Amino acid sequence: MSLRYALIALLTGRPMTGYDISKSFSRSVAHVWHAPDSQIYPELKRMERDGLLAAVEVPWGTKGKKKEYHVTDAGLADFRMWVESPLQPQRQRDPAYLKAAYFEFADPASVREQLRQHQTYWEEQLGMLEATRATLLDHTHVTLAARLAKLSEREGERAVRFKVYAYDGLIARVRTELAWIADGFALLDEITGPGGGEAGAGAAVASPR
């Protein structure tokens, strides 16, 4: 998947300026396709050049102007073609799992700290994903609400259900990750004893929700 399809997906809701796209991207599409502003703004220009987006100037502040991007018919056609094309599975490239396979080279205290950091990150991700899923269900998600306003009731229901389906998959992945981390703490306790390799008590492992 390229960044341009993530941007078209976002803009199917409503036209937006680059600034609004950046803010909305981080709250929705970035959950499945991360990209920094340094990639987003150049890609918007390329998409405009390629005829996938059209830009019009709109007032910004008291005297300024900004480009507001709209998806063109060509952009929608290209997006539909991408959505309907066969998915090419991606080979695994995850440094966390590569390192885990060779933890015998590391001090147990270092391994335990890495697992703690990993656990904290995924717990935060789980909370964010579950909160976003709730806004999809109650239609308070800003980007979704803008799109639903243009759809029939039946079309809107389909859109919501597919998005919730995607988030259910993301949430399941995170829960699996947290369970794997919990197994890592248990393995360390088995090999080194509870809290082995560090001062004080062992880590309190939060079970995945």
Secondary structure, 3 states (H helix, E strand, C coil): CCHHHHHHHHHCCCCEEHHHHHHHHHHCHHHCCCCCHHHHHHHHHHHHHCCCEEEEEEEECCCEEEEEEEECHHHHHHHHHHHHCCCCCCCCCCHHHHHHCCHHHCCHHHHHHHHHHHHHHHHHHHHHHHHHHHHHHCCCCHHHHHHHCCCCHHHHHHHHHHHHHHHHHHHHHHHHHHHHHHHHHHHHHHHHCCCCCCCCCCCCCCCCC
